């Protein structure tokens, strides 16, 4: 390392040439990384319009499902949401889901294969791999195919297709606008969340669903538009259908401490069940993959099972929201609940594995609530001192099965509260869903939402943490002793110095100072390896652009993003109060080294209290 009167030299600070104007560069970075800007206003306005449109689409889709159900099972004309369970078709009821499966198979074959499945995994895949660009034809193919599948007895919920349709509509609108990929993702999530809010009148859980399953983040610039979209979507639902709870329940009492413990144990049991259900559905899907016939025919084969099960247990046909309400209010007996739980699972898992179009939320809620009702009645009769309320057991198991299967933990808790408006259920819900989430995470790597796309090699984020680099300032990580070069040195001098292999020659980049110690730019080692260079040329001739700077009060995330945008591996650090003076340099290596503390905090086990003092 050279002294002040030698070259190259080590400088702790140096003024930057006035022509480079680092103050403007630093100000530009500050504007660039602001959490909110005026574009959020525009995206929020579009999201609110989208929320209103999706709520109307949700109403139209439920009307279409009602129309198809009336025609298929009752031979009548009507748009109200009617259950197929009251049909009088006899054994002909077996044929109806088969016809629906054939139509969906044809639509998937010659329309788009993307309409198969329940929609949320496909939306996740488009967000992660395709910059949230969903093909426009999905906007109408998905709802129509789902209406046909559900209207002909498919054991699915209307919410999955509506969520998928809302997301597709949000993506379509965004593709017609000049927006970033992040903004397109926000509008996709806004449409999807508005769809869920419009179906269940559950705006807060819809926002949480968007965060946990679609956005993979919680930033103000995405959270605000999604929240506004769900607010408007729910408001339109209030206008069209009223503001009553989706699953109204009579008031339930605050659970006792023993009962609370029992509900948590139920959550553990349901966690195991949710893992089993996930593995079962994908095992059935794998079985269909091995069939020696084209996948277009699979939904029809699944329809045979749906029809046969529906013949023996008509309540398994269709959406079945009324079944959930009956289980939560105790209006269905023990035997009927047990049969509905098992047969709904059989019908839904086979239909879903066959690749038809439909949702997963309502079937999971049906299975969870009926299983919870069975377990609750059993505990109430056998262990009366626990003071178990079978209705509360049905409620917590309904939420816990979704928490375990999807790991949308907060969504599950808030959804059960919003759809029943039972405040005394919040604590049992929290404990049971946490227990189910724990068991699911220990026993299963992927979820019912992510297994399909994980098999295609898509890495789906599961834990969302604050960006570690965004928590550290540049001043805590940059190199202060900077080895710099003189602008009037010759290339031959620097080559000779580099070949000396001294301690100060190991760097990859070197700031270049002029005769007045002003920073002119940065050169790298590879500049000097060009054999075509004139040995007598000065170092200043190698400078291709002015120095790229970062302020000491910027974060490492801002520095890293600036490096990526400018395609450099190092930035000159300038002072917060002296933007024209170089105080150091920060490199990619400094950014990686900053993670050492994060890894230490996550992995190093230690005790701080109770340790004996070390001997001196």
C-alpha positions as CSV (number, residue, x, y, z in Angstrom):
1,X,0.0,0.0,0.0
2,X,1.5,3.3,-1.1
3,X,1.9,6.5,0.9
4,X,0.6,9.9,0.0
5,X,3.6,10.8,-2.2
6,X,3.6,7.5,-4.1
7,X,1.4,6.0,-6.7
8,X,-1.0,4.2,-6.6
9,X,-2.1,5.6,-3.2
10,X,-4.5,4.9,-0.4
11,X,-7.0,7.7,0.2
12,X,-9.5,8.0,3.0
13,X,-11.4,10.8,1.2
14,X,-11.1,12.7,-2.0
15,X,-13.3,15.4,-3.6
16,X,-15.3,14.4,-6.7
17,X,-15.1,16.4,-9.9
18,X,-17.9,19.1,-9.9
19,X,-19.0,18.1,-13.4
20,X,-20.1,14.7,-12.1
21,X,-22.8,16.2,-9.7
22,X,-23.1,13.3,-7.2
23,X,-25.7,15.3,-5.3
24,X,-28.2,14.9,-8.2
25,X,-27.3,11.2,-8.5
26,X,-28.0,10.6,-4.8
27,X,-31.2,12.5,-4.9
28,X,-32.3,10.4,-7.9
29,X,-31.7,7.2,-5.9
30,X,-33.7,8.5,-3.0
31,X,-36.7,9.2,-5.3
32,X,-36.3,5.9,-7.0
33,X,-36.5,3.9,-3.8
34,X,-39.4,5.8,-2.1
35,X,-42.0,3.3,-0.8
36,X,-44.9,5.3,-2.2
37,X,-45.2,7.7,-5.2
38,X,-47.9,9.2,-7.3
39,X,-48.2,6.1,-9.5
40,X,-49.7,4.3,-6.5
41,X,-52.6,6.7,-6.7
42,X,-53.2,5.7,-10.3
43,X,-52.9,2.0,-9.6
44,X,-55.2,2.3,-6.6
45,X,-57.8,4.0,-8.8
46,X,-57.6,1.3,-11.4
47,X,-57.7,-1.4,-8.6
48,X,-61.0,0.1,-7.2
49,X,-62.6,0.1,-10.7
50,X,-61.4,-3.5,-11.0
51,X,-62.8,-4.4,-7.6
52,X,-66.3,-3.2,-8.7
53,X,-66.1,-5.0,-12.0
54,X,-65.0,-8.3,-10.4
55,X,-67.8,-8.1,-7.9
56,X,-70.3,-7.8,-10.8
57,X,-68.5,-10.7,-12.6
58,X,-68.8,-12.8,-9.4
59,X,-72.6,-12.1,-9.4
60,X,-72.9,-13.1,-13.1
61,X,-70.8,-16.2,-12.6
62,X,-73.0,-17.4,-9.6
63,X,-76.0,-16.7,-11.8
64,X,-74.6,-18.7,-14.6
65,X,-73.9,-21.6,-12.2
66,X,-77.5,-21.3,-11.0
67,X,-78.8,-21.4,-14.6
68,X,-76.8,-24.4,-15.5
69,X,-77.8,-26.2,-12.3
70,X,-81.5,-25.4,-13.0
71,X,-81.3,-26.8,-16.5
72,X,-79.1,-29.8,-15.7
73,X,-80.9,-31.1,-12.6
74,X,-84.4,-29.6,-12.7
75,X,-85.1,-28.9,-16.4
76,X,-86.2,-25.4,-15.6
77,X,-85.0,-21.8,-16.2
78,X,-83.6,-19.8,-13.3
79,X,-80.6,-17.8,-12.1
80,X,-80.8,-18.3,-8.3
81,X,-78.1,-20.2,-6.6
82,X,-79.8,-23.6,-6.1
83,X,-78.4,-26.9,-4.8
84,X,-78.5,-30.0,-7.0
85,X,-79.3,-32.1,-3.9
86,X,-83.0,-31.8,-4.3
87,X,-83.1,-33.3,-7.8
88,X,-85.4,-36.1,-8.8
89,X,-83.3,-37.6,-11.6
90,X,-82.7,-40.9,-10.0
91,X,-79.9,-42.9,-11.5
92,X,-79.7,-40.4,-14.4
93,X,-78.0,-38.0,-12.0
94,X,-74.8,-40.1,-12.6
95,X,-74.8,-38.9,-16.3
96,X,-75.0,-35.2,-15.6
97,X,-71.4,-34.7,-14.1
98,X,-70.1,-36.9,-16.9
99,X,-71.6,-34.6,-19.6
100,X,-70.1,-31.6,-17.7
101,X,-66.7,-33.3,-17.6
102,X,-66.8,-33.9,-21.4
103,X,-67.6,-30.3,-22.1
104,X,-64.8,-29.0,-19.8
105,X,-62.4,-31.5,-21.4
106,X,-63.2,-30.2,-24.9
107,X,-62.8,-26.6,-23.7
108,X,-59.4,-27.4,-22.2
109,X,-58.3,-29.3,-25.3
110,X,-59.2,-26.6,-27.9
111,X,-59.5,-23.6,-25.7
112,X,-56.7,-23.5,-23.1
113,X,-55.3,-26.2,-20.9
114,X,-54.8,-23.5,-18.2
115,X,-58.5,-23.7,-17.2
116,X,-57.9,-27.1,-15.6
117,X,-57.5,-27.1,-11.8
118,X,-58.7,-24.6,-9.2
119,X,-56.9,-21.5,-10.6
120,X,-54.8,-20.3,-7.7
121,X,-51.7,-22.4,-8.5
122,X,-51.9,-21.3,-12.1
123,X,-52.1,-17.6,-11.0
124,X,-49.1,-18.1,-8.8
125,X,-47.1,-19.6,-11.6
126,X,-47.9,-16.7,-13.9
127,X,-46.8,-14.3,-11.2
128,X,-43.5,-16.1,-10.5
129,X,-42.5,-17.0,-14.1
130,X,-44.4,-14.8,-16.6
131,X,-44.5,-11.3,-15.0
132,X,-48.2,-11.8,-14.1
133,X,-49.3,-12.0,-17.8
134,X,-52.3,-14.3,-17.9
135,X,-53.5,-15.1,-21.5
136,X,-56.7,-12.9,-22.2
137,X,-58.8,-15.9,-23.2
138,X,-58.6,-17.3,-19.7
139,X,-60.7,-14.3,-18.6
140,X,-63.8,-15.9,-20.1
141,X,-62.7,-19.6,-20.5
142,X,-62.1,-20.1,-16.8
143,X,-65.5,-18.8,-15.5
144,X,-67.5,-20.5,-18.2
145,X,-65.8,-23.9,-17.8
146,X,-66.1,-23.7,-14.0
147,X,-69.8,-22.8,-14.2
148,X,-70.3,-25.8,-16.4
149,X,-68.3,-28.1,-14.1
150,X,-70.1,-26.8,-10.9
151,X,-73.5,-26.4,-12.5
152,X,-73.5,-30.1,-13.6
153,X,-72.7,-31.3,-10.1
154,X,-69.0,-30.8,-9.7
155,X,-68.2,-30.8,-5.9
156,X,-66.3,-27.5,-6.1
157,X,-66.7,-24.0,-4.7
158,X,-67.5,-21.0,-6.9
159,X,-64.9,-18.9,-5.1
160,X,-61.9,-20.5,-6.7
161,X,-63.0,-19.8,-10.3
162,X,-64.0,-16.3,-9.3
163,X,-60.6,-15.7,-7.7
164,X,-58.9,-17.0,-10.8
165,X,-61.2,-14.9,-13.1
166,X,-60.6,-11.8,-11.0
167,X,-56.9,-12.3,-11.3
168,X,-57.1,-12.9,-15.0
169,X,-59.2,-9.7,-15.4
170,X,-56.7,-7.8,-13.4
171,X,-53.9,-9.1,-15.5
172,X,-55.8,-8.3,-18.7
173,X,-56.4,-4.7,-17.7
174,X,-52.8,-4.3,-16.7
175,X,-51.6,-5.7,-20.0
176,X,-53.6,-3.0,-21.8
177,X,-51.8,-0.3,-19.7
178,X,-48.2,0.9,-19.5
179,X,-47.3,-0.5,-16.1
180,X,-44.4,-2.3,-14.5
181,X,-44.4,-6.1,-13.8
182,X,-44.8,-5.2,-10.1
183,X,-47.8,-3.1,-10.8
184,X,-49.3,-5.8,-13.1
185,X,-48.9,-8.3,-10.2
186,X,-50.6,-5.8,-7.9
187,X,-53.6,-5.5,-10.2
188,X,-53.7,-9.3,-10.6
189,X,-53.8,-9.7,-6.9
190,X,-56.4,-6.9,-6.6
191,X,-58.7,-8.7,-8.9
192,X,-58.3,-12.0,-7.2
193,X,-58.8,-10.6,-3.8
194,X,-61.8,-8.6,-4.9
195,X,-63.3,-11.9,-6.2
196,X,-62.9,-13.7,-2.9
197,X,-64.3,-10.7,-1.0
198,X,-67.3,-10.5,-3.3
199,X,-68.1,-14.2,-2.8
200,X,-67.6,-14.5,1.0
201,X,-68.1,-10.9,2.1
202,X,-64.7,-11.2,3.7
203,X,-62.5,-8.3,2.6
204,X,-59.7,-8.6,5.3
205,X,-59.1,-12.3,4.7
206,X,-59.1,-11.6,1.0
207,X,-56.3,-9.1,1.4
208,X,-54.4,-11.6,3.6
209,X,-55.0,-14.3,0.9
210,X,-53.4,-12.0,-1.7
211,X,-50.4,-11.4,0.6
212,X,-49.9,-15.1,1.6
213,X,-50.5,-16.7,-1.8
214,X,-50.2,-14.2,-4.6
215,X,-48.1,-11.1,-3.8
216,X,-45.4,-12.9,-1.8
217,X,-44.7,-9.6,0.0
218,X,-46.3,-6.9,2.2
219,X,-45.4,-3.6,0.7
220,X,-47.5,-0.4,0.9
221,X,-47.4,0.1,-2.9
222,X,-49.1,-3.3,-3.4
223,X,-51.1,-3.6,-0.2
224,X,-53.0,-0.3,-0.6
225,X,-54.4,-1.1,-4.1
226,X,-55.4,-4.6,-3.0
227,X,-57.1,-3.3,0.1
228,X,-59.0,-0.7,-1.8
229,X,-60.1,-3.2,-4.5
230,X,-61.5,-5.6,-1.8
231,X,-63.3,-2.7,-0.1
232,X,-65.0,-1.7,-3.3
233,X,-65.7,-5.4,-4.2
234,X,-67.3,-6.0,-0.8
235,X,-69.3,-2.8,-1.1
236,X,-70.7,-3.9,-4.4
237,X,-71.6,-7.2,-2.9
238,X,-73.5,-5.4,-0.1
239,X,-75.4,-3.5,-2.8
240,X,-76.3,-6.7,-4.8
241,X,-76.8,-9.3,-2.0
242,X,-76.9,-7.6,1.3
243,X,-74.4,-7.4,4.2
244,X,-75.3,-10.5,6.1
245,X,-72.6,-13.0,7.1
246,X,-71.9,-15.8,4.7
247,X,-72.3,-18.5,7.4
248,X,-74.4,-17.0,10.1
249,X,-74.2,-18.7,13.5
250,X,-76.0,-18.3,16.8
251,X,-73.8,-16.6,19.4
252,X,-71.2,-19.0,20.9
253,X,-69.8,-18.5,24.4
254,X,-66.2,-17.8,25.3
255,X,-64.4,-21.1,25.6
256,X,-63.1,-22.3,28.9
257,X,-59.4,-23.0,29.3
258,X,-59.9,-26.8,29.0
259,X,-62.0,-26.3,25.9
260,X,-59.4,-24.0,24.4
261,X,-56.7,-26.7,24.9
262,X,-59.0,-29.2,23.3
263,X,-59.5,-27.0,20.2
264,X,-55.7,-26.7,19.8
265,X,-55.5,-30.5,19.9
266,X,-58.2,-30.6,17.3
267,X,-56.0,-28.3,15.2
268,X,-53.1,-30.8,15.5
269,X,-55.4,-33.6,14.4
270,X,-56.7,-31.5,11.5
271,X,-53.1,-30.7,10.5
272,X,-52.4,-34.4,10.0
273,X,-55.7,-34.7,8.1
274,X,-54.8,-31.7,5.8
275,X,-51.5,-33.4,4.9
276,X,-53.3,-36.6,4.1
277,X,-55.8,-34.8,1.9
278,X,-53.1,-33.0,0.0
279,X,-51.2,-36.3,-0.6
280,X,-54.4,-38.0,-1.6
281,X,-55.4,-35.5,-4.2
282,X,-52.0,-35.5,-5.9
283,X,-51.8,-39.3,-5.7
284,X,-55.1,-39.4,-7.6
285,X,-53.8,-36.9,-10.1
286,X,-50.7,-39.1,-10.6
287,X,-53.0,-42.0,-11.2
288,X,-54.8,-40.2,-13.9
289,X,-51.5,-39.3,-15.5
290,X,-50.8,-43.0,-15.9
291,X,-54.0,-43.7,-17.8
292,X,-53.5,-44.7,-21.5
293,X,-56.1,-42.2,-22.8
294,X,-55.8,-38.5,-23.6
295,X,-56.2,-36.1,-20.7
296,X,-59.2,-34.5,-22.4
297,X,-61.3,-37.5,-21.3
298,X,-60.2,-37.5,-17.7
299,X,-62.8,-35.0,-16.4
300,X,-65.5,-37.2,-17.8
301,X,-64.0,-40.2,-15.9
302,X,-63.9,-38.1,-12.8
303,X,-67.6,-37.2,-13.5
304,X,-68.5,-40.8,-13.2
305,X,-67.3,-40.9,-9.6
306,X,-69.0,-37.6,-8.9
307,X,-72.3,-38.9,-10.2
308,X,-72.1,-42.2,-8.4
309,X,-71.3,-40.5,-5.1
310,X,-73.9,-37.9,-5.8
311,X,-76.5,-40.6,-6.4
312,X,-76.0,-42.1,-2.9
313,X,-75.2,-38.7,-1.2
314,X,-76.8,-35.8,-3.1
315,X,-75.4,-33.3,-0.6
316,X,-71.9,-33.8,-2.2
317,X,-73.1,-32.3,-5.5
318,X,-72.4,-28.7,-6.3
319,X,-70.9,-25.9,-4.2
320,X,-72.4,-27.0,-0.9
321,X,-72.2,-23.7,1.0
322,X,-75.5,-24.7,2.8
323,X,-73.7,-27.8,4.0
324,X,-71.0,-25.7,5.7
325,X,-73.7,-23.5,7.3
326,X,-75.6,-26.6,8.6
327,X,-72.4,-28.0,10.1
328,X,-71.5,-24.7,11.8
329,X,-75.0,-24.4,13.3
330,X,-75.5,-28.0,14.4
331,X,-78.4,-28.6,12.0
332,X,-77.0,-31.9,10.7
333,X,-76.7,-35.1,12.6
334,X,-73.6,-37.1,13.5
335,X,-74.0,-39.8,11.0
336,X,-74.9,-37.5,8.1
337,X,-71.9,-35.3,8.9
338,X,-69.5,-38.3,8.9
339,X,-70.9,-39.6,5.6
340,X,-70.8,-36.1,4.0
341,X,-67.2,-35.6,5.2
342,X,-65.9,-38.9,3.7
343,X,-68.0,-38.8,0.5
344,X,-67.3,-35.2,-0.2
345,X,-63.6,-35.9,0.1
346,X,-63.9,-38.9,-2.3
347,X,-65.9,-37.0,-4.9
348,X,-63.9,-33.8,-4.7
349,X,-60.4,-35.4,-4.7
350,X,-61.2,-37.6,-7.7
351,X,-62.8,-34.7,-9.6
352,X,-59.9,-32.4,-8.8
353,X,-57.3,-35.0,-9.8
354,X,-59.1,-35.6,-13.1
355,X,-58.2,-32.0,-14.1
356,X,-61.6,-30.5,-14.3
357,X,-62.2,-26.8,-13.5
358,X,-63.3,-25.8,-10.0
359,X,-62.2,-24.5,-6.6
360,X,-60.8,-25.9,-3.4
361,X,-61.9,-23.6,-0.6
362,X,-65.5,-24.7,-0.3
363,X,-64.7,-28.4,-0.4
364,X,-62.0,-28.0,2.2
365,X,-64.4,-26.0,4.4
366,X,-67.0,-28.6,4.0
367,X,-64.7,-31.5,4.9
368,X,-63.2,-29.5,7.8
369,X,-66.5,-28.3,9.3
370,X,-68.2,-31.7,9.1
371,X,-65.1,-33.5,10.5
372,X,-65.0,-30.9,13.3
373,X,-68.6,-31.4,14.0
374,X,-68.2,-35.1,14.3
375,X,-65.1,-34.7,16.6
376,X,-66.9,-32.0,18.6
377,X,-70.0,-34.1,19.2
378,X,-67.8,-37.1,20.2
379,X,-65.8,-35.0,22.7
380,X,-68.9,-33.3,24.1
381,X,-70.5,-36.7,24.8
382,X,-67.5,-38.6,26.1
383,X,-65.6,-35.8,28.0
384,X,-68.3,-33.4,29.2
385,X,-66.0,-31.6,31.6
386,X,-64.1,-30.1,28.7
387,X,-67.3,-28.1,27.8
388,X,-66.7,-28.5,24.1
389,X,-69.2,-26.7,21.8
390,X,-69.6,-28.9,18.6
391,X,-70.3,-25.7,16.7
392,X,-67.1,-24.2,17.8
393,X,-65.3,-27.4,17.0
394,X,-66.7,-27.3,13.5
395,X,-65.6,-23.7,13.1
396,X,-62.0,-24.2,14.2
397,X,-61.6,-27.3,12.1
398,X,-63.0,-25.6,9.1
399,X,-60.3,-22.9,9.3
400,X,-57.6,-25.3,10.5
401,X,-57.9,-27.6,7.5
402,X,-57.4,-24.7,5.1
403,X,-54.5,-23.5,7.2
404,X,-52.8,-26.9,7.1
405,X,-53.5,-27.6,3.4
406,X,-52.6,-24.1,2.1
407,X,-50.5,-22.6,5.0
408,X,-52.4,-19.4,4.5
409,X,-52.5,-19.1,8.3
410,X,-53.8,-15.6,8.8
411,X,-56.2,-15.9,6.0
412,X,-57.7,-19.0,7.6
413,X,-58.2,-17.3,11.0
414,X,-59.7,-14.1,9.8
415,X,-61.8,-15.8,7.2
416,X,-63.6,-17.9,9.8
417,X,-64.3,-14.8,11.9
418,X,-65.5,-12.7,9.0
419,X,-67.8,-15.3,7.5
420,X,-69.5,-16.1,10.9
421,X,-69.0,-12.8,12.8
422,X,-68.3,-14.7,16.0
423,X,-65.7,-12.8,18.0
424,X,-65.4,-15.5,20.7
425,X,-64.1,-17.8,18.1
426,X,-60.9,-15.8,17.4
427,X,-58.8,-17.3,20.2
428,X,-59.7,-21.0,19.4
429,X,-59.2,-20.2,15.8
430,X,-55.7,-18.8,16.4
431,X,-54.6,-21.8,18.4
432,X,-56.1,-24.4,16.2
433,X,-54.8,-22.9,12.9
434,X,-51.3,-22.4,14.4
435,X,-51.3,-26.1,15.4
436,X,-52.4,-27.2,12.0
437,X,-49.9,-25.0,10.3
438,X,-47.1,-26.4,12.6
439,X,-48.0,-30.0,11.8
440,X,-48.3,-29.3,8.1
441,X,-45.0,-27.6,7.9
442,X,-43.3,-30.5,9.7
443,X,-44.8,-33.3,7.6
444,X,-45.2,-31.7,4.2
445,X,-42.8,-29.7,2.1
446,X,-45.3,-28.2,-0.4
447,X,-48.9,-27.4,0.0
448,X,-52.1,-28.1,-1.9
449,X,-51.6,-24.8,-3.7
450,X,-47.9,-25.2,-4.5
451,X,-47.3,-28.9,-5.1
452,X,-48.4,-28.8,-8.7
453,X,-46.1,-26.0,-9.8
454,X,-43.3,-27.2,-7.5
455,X,-43.3,-30.4,-9.6
456,X,-42.7,-28.2,-12.7
457,X,-39.6,-26.7,-11.0
458,X,-41.1,-23.5,-9.8
459,X,-39.7,-22.3,-6.4
460,X,-42.6,-20.8,-4.5
461,X,-41.7,-18.4,-1.5
462,X,-43.1,-19.7,1.7
463,X,-41.6,-17.4,4.4
464,X,-41.7,-13.6,3.9
465,X,-39.1,-11.7,5.9
466,X,-37.9,-8.1,5.7
467,X,-35.0,-7.6,3.3
468,X,-31.9,-7.9,5.4
469,X,-29.9,-5.6,3.1
470,X,-32.6,-3.0,3.6
471,X,-31.8,-2.9,7.3
472,X,-28.1,-2.0,7.0
473,X,-26.8,1.3,5.9
474,X,-23.8,1.7,3.5
475,X,-21.8,3.4,6.2
476,X,-21.8,0.2,8.2
477,X,-20.4,-1.9,5.4
478,X,-18.2,0.0,3.0
479,X,-14.4,-0.1,2.8
480,X,-12.7,3.0,4.1
481,X,-9.1,2.5,3.0
482,X,-9.5,2.9,-0.8
483,X,-6.5,2.2,-3.1
484,X,-6.7,4.8,-5.8
485,X,-4.7,5.6,-9.0
486,X,-3.4,8.9,-10.4
487,X,-4.9,10.0,-13.6
488,X,-1.5,11.0,-15.1
489,X,0.1,7.6,-14.4
490,X,1.0,5.6,-17.4
491,X,-0.5,2.2,-18.2
492,X,3.0,0.7,-18.0
493,X,3.5,1.9,-14.5
494,X,0.2,0.3,-13.3
495,X,0.9,-2.9,-15.1
496,X,4.2,-3.2,-13.4
497,X,2.6,-2.4,-10.1
498,X,-0.1,-5.1,-10.6
499,X,2.5,-7.7,-11.4
500,X,4.3,-7.0,-8.1
501,X,1.4,-8.9,-6.4
502,X,1.5,-6.6,-3.4
503,X,-1.3,-6.5,-0.8
504,X,-2.8,-3.5,-2.3
505,X,-3.0,-5.0,-5.8
506,X,-5.6,-7.6,-5.0
507,X,-8.6,-5.3,-5.6
508,X,-10.7,-5.5,-8.8
509,X,-11.5,-1.9,-9.2
510,X,-9.6,1.4,-8.5
511,X,-10.9,5.0,-8.3
512,X,-8.9,7.4,-10.4
513,X,-8.0,10.8,-9.1
514,X,-6.7,13.8,-11.0
515,X,-4.0,16.3,-10.0
516,X,-6.4,18.1,-7.7
517,X,-7.5,14.8,-6.0
518,X,-10.8,14.9,-7.7
519,X,-12.5,11.6,-8.6
520,X,-12.7,11.1,-12.3
521,X,-14.0,7.6,-12.5
522,X,-13.3,3.9,-11.7
523,X,-11.1,1.5,-13.7
524,X,-10.8,-2.3,-13.2
525,X,-7.9,-4.7,-13.4
526,X,-9.1,-6.1,-16.8
527,X,-8.6,-2.7,-18.4
528,X,-4.9,-3.1,-18.1
529,X,-4.8,-6.6,-19.6
530,X,-5.6,-5.3,-23.1
531,X,-2.5,-5.9,-25.2
532,X,-3.5,-3.2,-27.7
533,X,-3.1,-0.4,-25.2
534,X,-0.3,2.0,-25.5
535,X,2.0,1.6,-22.5
536,X,2.7,5.3,-22.5
537,X,-1.0,6.3,-22.4
538,X,-2.3,7.8,-19.2
539,X,-4.7,6.0,-16.9
540,X,-7.3,8.7,-17.5
541,X,-7.7,7.4,-21.1
542,X,-9.3,4.2,-19.7
543,X,-12.1,5.9,-18.0
544,X,-15.3,5.2,-19.9
545,X,-17.8,7.0,-17.7
546,X,-18.0,9.1,-14.6
547,X,-18.1,7.5,-11.1
548,X,-21.3,5.9,-9.9
549,X,-21.9,6.9,-6.3
550,X,-24.0,5.9,-3.3
551,X,-24.5,8.0,-0.2
552,X,-23.4,6.6,3.2
553,X,-27.0,6.9,4.5
554,X,-28.4,4.8,1.7
555,X,-29.2,1.1,2.5
556,X,-27.3,-1.8,1.1
557,X,-30.5,-2.8,-0.8
558,X,-30.4,0.6,-2.6
559,X,-26.7,0.1,-3.3
560,X,-27.2,-3.4,-4.6
561,X,-30.1,-2.3,-6.9
562,X,-27.9,0.5,-8.2
563,X,-25.2,-1.9,-9.0
564,X,-27.6,-4.1,-10.9
565,X,-29.1,-1.2,-12.9
566,X,-25.7,0.2,-13.8
567,X,-24.0,-3.2,-14.3
568,X,-21.1,-2.5,-12.1
569,X,-19.6,-4.4,-9.1
570,X,-18.6,-1.4,-7.0
571,X,-19.8,2.1,-6.1
572,X,-18.0,5.1,-4.7
573,X,-19.4,6.1,-1.3
574,X,-19.9,9.8,-0.6
575,X,-20.8,11.6,2.6
576,X,-24.3,12.5,3.6
577,X,-23.3,16.1,4.4
578,X,-20.4,16.2,1.9
579,X,-21.7,14.7,-1.4
580,X,-18.7,15.9,-3.4
581,X,-16.2,14.0,-1.3
582,X,-15.3,10.3,-1.6
583,X,-15.1,8.6,1.7
584,X,-14.9,5.0,0.6
585,X,-16.0,2.3,-1.8
586,X,-18.5,-0.5,-1.5
587,X,-18.4,-3.7,-3.6
588,X,-20.4,-6.8,-4.2
589,X,-18.2,-8.6,-1.8
590,X,-19.2,-6.1,0.9
591,X,-22.8,-6.8,0.3
592,X,-22.3,-10.6,0.6
593,X,-20.2,-10.1,3.8
594,X,-23.0,-8.2,5.3
595,X,-25.1,-11.4,5.4
596,X,-22.6,-13.0,7.9
597,X,-24.5,-11.4,10.8
598,X,-27.8,-12.7,9.5
599,X,-26.5,-16.2,9.2
600,X,-24.9,-16.0,12.6
601,X,-28.2,-14.9,14.2
602,X,-30.1,-17.6,12.5
603,X,-27.7,-20.5,13.2
604,X,-25.5,-19.9,16.2
605,X,-27.0,-21.2,19.4
606,X,-25.7,-19.5,22.6
607,X,-26.7,-18.6,26.2
608,X,-26.3,-15.1,27.5
609,X,-27.8,-15.4,31.0
610,X,-26.6,-17.9,33.5
611,X,-23.1,-18.4,32.0
612,X,-20.3,-18.5,34.4
613,X,-17.8,-15.7,33.9
614,X,-14.6,-16.8,32.2
615,X,-11.4,-17.1,34.2
616,X,-8.9,-14.3,33.8
